[in-house]
Amino acid sequence: MDKVGFMGLGAMGLPMASNLAKAGLDLMVFNRSPAKAEPLKKQCVQVAASCHELIDWADIVVMMLSGPEAIEATLGERLASAPQMLAGKLVVNMGTNPPSYSETLAGRLAQAGAAFVEAPVLGTQEPAVQGTLLVMTSGPRQAQKKLEPIFDAVGSQSVYCGQVPKAGMMKLAVNLVLSAALEGLFEGTHFAQKAGLDLDTYFQLILNSPLGNPVFALKAKKLLERDYAPQASLGTVREMLKHIADTAHDIGAFIPGTLGNLNLSTMAINQGLAGEDACAMIKVFDK
Ligand SMILES: NC(=O)c1ccc[n+]([C@@H]2O[C@H](COP(=O)([O-])OP(=O)(O)OC[C@H]3O[C@@H](n4cnc5c(N)ncnc54)[C@H](OP(=O)(O)O)[C@@H]3O)[C@@H](O)[C@H]2O)c1
């Protein structure tokens, strides 16, 4: 059985790692803040004292980190200090990253003799807990088979998109639609509030109409309860919007709505909302 090392036990990574443990994989985890690994110790998961220990132990290194900075602080350090320790390994990035960064990382890993698979996911914390994420993958075809037990444990479906960075591009293209839809929901909620409408009725109408979907249902509940505990934090959302904007610039795509969203999320960060859920965007409108 392959030894699976999993780095990044944040909002998404912790439930994903828990599902890998439940699936009976030979698992070791690492998180920069060690306290977040405590729940996994109760599932008898091995916890690495450092990212280097995890990388050196694993056959397959899975990352669910916030972004390139976190990858450079972990995998990047090992690549710089002891690239030979990566030889023969398979590295899988399940976080959302700029496609240009993924392409460069694939090249650096290839130089060290490691294979790279990009496997970003669709779905928030709830599907991560349920193990029903949608996984988009790109990279060498032969690696996909090896990764089936991992993708089956965290997701309900995995879709092959082509060579790196096609899965990352696919993720950004889908998230562009998601962020536009959520911005519409937040703006509409603000409008409804200002108009003195009953919010319960407003959300029921939306959810019972063709616009209804599970993400809107989740966010409508949070908006009604003023519950801003992060499923996806505004900081994470802003980082993703920045990746889309930078990529659009690189590929010559015209994305005026997303650039507006990026400005809004920057305003939210400047108002100190980085750690709150995306639906805290309503506070920016209300201000
Ligand atoms: N949340 C969602 O709904 C969602 C959905 C799909 C995809 N994603 C993507 O999945 C990835 C993770 O998202 P998340 O919501 O789980 O984020 P998160 O809760 O903020 O967790 C980020 C993780 O990265 C680690 N990290 C950050 N900086 C680091 C550094 N310099 N060195 C080492 N570790 C570092 C954090 O460690 P600490 O615990 O020590 O801070 C934590 O484990 C992101 O790429 C995001 O875009 C998120």
Ligand as a Chemical Component Dictionary entry (heavy atoms), coordinates in Angstrom:
data_LIG
# 
_chem_comp.id                   LIG 
_chem_comp.type                 NON-POLYMER 
_chem_comp.pdbx_formal_charge   0 
_chem_comp.three_letter_code    LIG 
# 
loop_
_chem_comp_atom.comp_id 
_chem_comp_atom.atom_id 
_chem_comp_atom.alt_atom_id 
_chem_comp_atom.type_symbol 
_chem_comp_atom.charge 
_chem_comp_atom.model_Cartn_x 
_chem_comp_atom.model_Cartn_y 
_chem_comp_atom.model_Cartn_z 
_chem_comp_atom.pdbx_ordinal 
LIG N1  N1  N 0  -12.630 26.564 1.802  1  
LIG C1  C1  C 0  -13.234 26.191 0.689  2  
LIG O1  O1  O 0  -14.475 26.192 0.567  3  
LIG C2  C2  C 0  -12.415 25.711 -0.481 4  
LIG C3  C3  C 0  -13.053 25.009 -1.502 5  
LIG C4  C4  C 0  -12.303 24.517 -2.575 6  
LIG C5  C5  C 0  -10.941 24.762 -2.625 7  
LIG N2  N2  N 1  -10.338 25.464 -1.627 8  
LIG C6  C6  C 0  -8.886  25.675 -1.731 9  
LIG O2  O2  O 0  -8.273  24.749 -0.849 10 
LIG C7  C7  C 0  -7.087  25.311 -0.280 11 
LIG C8  C8  C 0  -7.208  25.285 1.243  12 
LIG O3  O3  O 0  -8.349  26.050 1.604  13 
LIG P1  P1  P 0  -8.872  26.092 3.132  14 
LIG O4  O4  O 0  -10.190 26.767 3.086  15 
LIG O5  O5  O -1 -8.730  24.768 3.766  16 
LIG O6  O6  O 0  -7.795  27.108 3.749  17 
LIG P2  P2  P 0  -7.410  27.340 5.286  18 
LIG O7  O7  O 0  -8.480  26.869 6.193  19 
LIG O8  O8  O 0  -6.976  28.753 5.374  20 
LIG O9  O9  O 0  -6.127  26.395 5.487  21 
LIG C9  C9  C 0  -4.908  26.722 4.881  22 
LIG C10 C10 C 0  -3.865  25.702 5.239  23 
LIG O10 O10 O 0  -2.608  26.141 4.721  24 
LIG C11 C11 C 0  -1.639  26.176 5.796  25 
LIG N3  N3  N 0  -0.658  27.238 5.571  26 
LIG C12 C12 C 0  -0.898  28.532 5.252  27 
LIG N4  N4  N 0  0.275   29.195 5.146  28 
LIG C13 C13 C 0  1.259   28.307 5.418  29 
LIG C14 C14 C 0  2.673   28.391 5.473  30 
LIG N5  N5  N 0  3.318   29.542 5.204  31 
LIG N6  N6  N 0  3.362   27.266 5.781  32 
LIG C15 C15 C 0  2.709   26.098 6.023  33 
LIG N7  N7  N 0  1.377   25.956 5.998  34 
LIG C16 C16 C 0  0.665   27.049 5.697  35 
LIG C17 C17 C 0  -2.479  26.432 7.025  36 
LIG O11 O11 O 0  -1.733  26.094 8.184  37 
LIG P3  P3  P 0  -2.142  26.745 9.615  38 
LIG O12 O12 O 0  -3.287  25.914 10.121 39 
LIG O13 O13 O 0  -0.913  26.634 10.414 40 
LIG O14 O14 O 0  -2.548  28.169 9.337  41 
LIG C18 C18 C 0  -3.658  25.503 6.759  42 
LIG O15 O15 O 0  -3.341  24.186 7.010  43 
LIG C19 C19 C 0  -6.981  26.726 -0.870 44 
LIG O16 O16 O 0  -6.136  26.670 -1.992 45 
LIG C20 C20 C 0  -8.402  27.041 -1.299 46 
LIG O17 O17 O 0  -8.457  27.970 -2.365 47 
LIG C21 C21 C 0  -11.036 25.932 -0.554 48 
# 
loop_
_chem_comp_bond.comp_id 
_chem_comp_bond.atom_id_1 
_chem_comp_bond.atom_id_2 
_chem_comp_bond.value_order 
_chem_comp_bond.pdbx_ordinal 
LIG N1  C1  SING 1  
LIG C1  O1  DOUB 2  
LIG C1  C2  SING 3  
LIG C2  C3  SING 4  
LIG C2  C21 DOUB 5  
LIG C3  C4  DOUB 6  
LIG C4  C5  SING 7  
LIG C5  N2  DOUB 8  
LIG N2  C6  SING 9  
LIG N2  C21 SING 10 
LIG C6  O2  SING 11 
LIG C6  C20 SING 12 
LIG O2  C7  SING 13 
LIG C7  C8  SING 14 
LIG C7  C19 SING 15 
LIG C8  O3  SING 16 
LIG O3  P1  SING 17 
LIG P1  O4  DOUB 18 
LIG P1  O5  SING 19 
LIG P1  O6  SING 20 
LIG O6  P2  SING 21 
LIG P2  O7  DOUB 22 
LIG P2  O8  SING 23 
LIG P2  O9  SING 24 
LIG O9  C9  SING 25 
LIG C9  C10 SING 26 
LIG C10 O10 SING 27 
LIG C10 C18 SING 28 
LIG O10 C11 SING 29 
LIG C11 N3  SING 30 
LIG C11 C17 SING 31 
LIG N3  C12 SING 32 
LIG N3  C16 SING 33 
LIG C12 N4  DOUB 34 
LIG N4  C13 SING 35 
LIG C13 C14 SING 36 
LIG C13 C16 DOUB 37 
LIG C14 N5  SING 38 
LIG C14 N6  DOUB 39 
LIG N6  C15 SING 40 
LIG C15 N7  DOUB 41 
LIG N7  C16 SING 42 
LIG C17 O11 SING 43 
LIG C17 C18 SING 44 
LIG O11 P3  SING 45 
LIG P3  O12 DOUB 46 
LIG P3  O13 SING 47 
LIG P3  O14 SING 48 
LIG C18 O15 SING 49 
LIG C19 O16 SING 50 
LIG C19 C20 SING 51 
LIG C20 O17 SING 52 
# 
